[in-house]
Amino acid sequence: MTWYPDLRSYLEALDAVGDLEHVTREVDWDLEAAAATRLSYERREPAPLFENVTGCGEGFRLLGAPAALSSVPGKPYMRIALSLGLAADATPAEIVEHLARARKRPLVPPRVVPADQAPCKQNILLGDDATLDRFPIPRIHQDDGGRYANTWGVIVARTPDGRWTNWSIARMQMLDGKHLTGLVIPQQHLGMIWGEWAAIGEPMPFALAQGGVPAIPVIGGAALPAGVDEAAYLGALSGEPLDVVRCETIDLEVPATAEIVIEGHLSVTRHVTEGPFAEIHGYAFDDTTLEPEYTVEAITHRDDPIWPFVVPGRPIDETHTVCGPGTSAEALTLLRDAGLPITTAWQPLNGATHILVVTAPQDWRETLPEVSTAEFAHRVGAVLRANRVGPLCPVTYLLDDDIDPSVDGDLIWALGTRVHPTSRKKEWPGTVLPWYSNYTDDERVTGHGSLVVHDGLMPARGGRYVSPATFADAYPEAIRNKVLAAGD
Ligand code: MN
């Protein structure tokens, strides 16, 4: 396992295989860097590192598309795989297994290192010096409510009683050099912790960490249960405690190799209009909400800091490459914990995390004797709806594992031929998160709607499975060998 200790060593690895583009021409933080990054997703180009950003200090850089699909042929998942310590050619199923395996290992809490061993303390800005105006914070889409200071950093928050420290990604909009707002959704961990502080009438200390070990944002976008510290899960994933360092002004720790750390407090009340911002679903809706206000009190950063960002929109970008595997791994863990035989779980990237595909091994009937396909699908839904991943999986398809859910051609064939047009499905009342655009506006606002599981398992016909009519399955070996040898 190669574990990159910071963002820079990871970028060197991308650079070595041609998957990083050094953009040396002057690029504006105002839409231009984001537009170039958006194009890089859509053309599957190297990640752009903007080394000359209009109006900001020398050495300050912007990094786009840090964990998008890669430009390297045959290794589409390389950026995610390298971020998680896997080989560059890891498959979706291997990525999900890697994340799921770590859920079964003991948590490894982070190790606090002294400030002089923490690169993120190379520059310490306090008081009036601690201003966001020093940084090339990008404006990301033309209809956004403002510049977005967070799309890829983790927000560190701790409950007032100290029992749970959460690291998660939530978008944050810049209001001015000292203030931000952002989504603080009650069903999400950040919103739960903020709720505990609001209940005692105290502003919540927060730290926003940009960069550092590249696995951090991948885990920050995953779907671990409430109460699980992402930093300790990261230790379980890598096998080593993660180095963290104490903040300057608040009682929190942040990744020691972070590029930039912003410290401060989040207000008790929701009084700032946040948004709009184009999101994971791929659309630029004009939704706004009232959210709390972050106040910036200290900033620390490495020399020549790199500010990473993503440009959410039509798949495929990090909102799909990161949230999808994280949710899939948690679904896989929960389903297997329930004793169900599952080959893999995957949120197809072009489905913008709105659908989950769960596949079952060909011998699943031996593990679940006397269980019908409908009952199997029912059990899958019962597990998902009872857990946090349910709202993250509005539509689930249960399929046989001759289908690779990460191959769109496989998936569309199965959806067209194995999913009944109107029946063979089960619905449950569920929680709807606001970014699932396949629900009605009313369901998105109230947070109530249905989850559905489609039973797309092949029925056993005449006591045997129906085999696909393919070259591999529909011809005897002698004929196949003859055709192959002829090289037709
Ligand atoms: Mn969490």
Residues whose N, C-alpha, C, O or C-beta is under 5 A from the ligand:
A	BS01	MN	N166 W167 H189 L224 P225 V228
